[in-house]
Amino acid sequence: ETVYEEIKDAFVLRLVDCLAVKGKMRSSCVYELLSDSKRDIPFDVDTYRITFEKGFASYQHRQWDEAIAHFKNCLVIYPADTLAPIFIERCEHYKANPPSSDWHGISKMNT
């Protein structure tokens, strides 16, 4: 997140996930560097970013069906996306197997 804050105005980035690494209590969001120019992105990155962030917020608030709808819209915007299907799968998993009450939408890395 620190690097993101420093370079977000110079590069095109997208949120990937928020993680807590093994042995740490504090989480950090992870971003993917896509390009140094929106002109190089083969899809509407601004619309994608807004849609993904809405999906991610719904995911963090356990609003599984709403999150899935947003992530499916991400695939309409960017059909080759590999990230949205991961979150759709997670939402489907959590719909069938709800996370514990202390889950806050943060992926915990245990290894």
Contacts in CASP RR format, 6 or more apart in sequence:
PFRMAT RR
TARGET T0000
AUTHOR 0000-0000-0000
METHOD contacts of the structure
MODEL  1
ETVYEEIKDAFVLRLVDCLAVKGKMRSSCVYELLSDSKRDIPFDVDTYRI
TFEKGFASYQHRQWDEAIAHFKNCLVIYPADTLAPIFIERCEHYKANPPS
SDWHGISKMNT
1 28 0 8 1.000
1 29 0 8 1.000
1 31 0 8 1.000
3 31 0 8 1.000
4 13 0 8 1.000
4 29 0 8 1.000
4 31 0 8 1.000
7 13 0 8 1.000
7 33 0 8 1.000
10 36 0 8 1.000
11 33 0 8 1.000
11 34 0 8 1.000
11 35 0 8 1.000
11 36 0 8 1.000
12 33 0 8 1.000
12 34 0 8 1.000
12 35 0 8 1.000
12 36 0 8 1.000
12 37 0 8 1.000
12 38 0 8 1.000
12 40 0 8 1.000
12 41 0 8 1.000
12 45 0 8 1.000
13 31 0 8 1.000
13 32 0 8 1.000
13 33 0 8 1.000
13 34 0 8 1.000
14 31 0 8 1.000
14 32 0 8 1.000
14 34 0 8 1.000
14 45 0 8 1.000
14 48 0 8 1.000
14 49 0 8 1.000
14 52 0 8 1.000
14 83 0 8 1.000
15 29 0 8 1.000
15 30 0 8 1.000
15 31 0 8 1.000
15 49 0 8 1.000
15 52 0 8 1.000
15 53 0 8 1.000
15 56 0 8 1.000
16 29 0 8 1.000
16 30 0 8 1.000
16 31 0 8 1.000
16 32 0 8 1.000
16 83 0 8 1.000
17 29 0 8 1.000
17 30 0 8 1.000
17 107 0 8 1.000
18 27 0 8 1.000
18 28 0 8 1.000
18 29 0 8 1.000
18 30 0 8 1.000
18 60 0 8 1.000
18 105 0 8 1.000
18 106 0 8 1.000
18 107 0 8 1.000
19 27 0 8 1.000
19 28 0 8 1.000
19 29 0 8 1.000
19 30 0 8 1.000
19 106 0 8 1.000
19 107 0 8 1.000
19 108 0 8 1.000
19 109 0 8 1.000
20 26 0 8 1.000
20 27 0 8 1.000
20 28 0 8 1.000
20 106 0 8 1.000
20 107 0 8 1.000
20 108 0 8 1.000
20 109 0 8 1.000
21 28 0 8 1.000
21 109 0 8 1.000
22 109 0 8 1.000
22 110 0 8 1.000
22 111 0 8 1.000
27 106 0 8 1.000
32 83 0 8 1.000
34 40 0 8 1.000
34 41 0 8 1.000
34 45 0 8 1.000
35 41 0 8 1.000
38 45 0 8 1.000
38 46 0 8 1.000
43 77 0 8 1.000
43 78 0 8 1.000
44 77 0 8 1.000
47 77 0 8 1.000
48 74 0 8 1.000
48 77 0 8 1.000
48 78 0 8 1.000
48 81 0 8 1.000
51 70 0 8 1.000
51 73 0 8 1.000
51 74 0 8 1.000
51 77 0 8 1.000
52 70 0 8 1.000
52 71 0 8 1.000
52 74 0 8 1.000
52 83 0 8 1.000
52 84 0 8 1.000
54 70 0 8 1.000
55 66 0 8 1.000
55 67 0 8 1.000
55 70 0 8 1.000
55 71 0 8 1.000
55 87 0 8 1.000
56 67 0 8 1.000
56 87 0 8 1.000
58 64 0 8 1.000
58 66 0 8 1.000
58 67 0 8 1.000
58 70 0 8 1.000
59 67 0 8 1.000
59 87 0 8 1.000
59 90 0 8 1.000
59 91 0 8 1.000
59 105 0 8 1.000
60 104 0 8 1.000
60 105 0 8 1.000
62 94 0 8 1.000
62 98 0 8 1.000
62 99 0 8 1.000
64 91 0 8 1.000
64 92 0 8 1.000
64 94 0 8 1.000
64 95 0 8 1.000
65 91 0 8 1.000
65 95 0 8 1.000
67 87 0 8 1.000
67 91 0 8 1.000
68 88 0 8 1.000
68 91 0 8 1.000
68 92 0 8 1.000
71 84 0 8 1.000
71 85 0 8 1.000
71 87 0 8 1.000
71 88 0 8 1.000
71 91 0 8 1.000
72 84 0 8 1.000
72 88 0 8 1.000
74 81 0 8 1.000
74 83 0 8 1.000
74 84 0 8 1.000
75 81 0 8 1.000
75 84 0 8 1.000
75 85 0 8 1.000
78 84 0 8 1.000
99 105 0 8 1.000
END
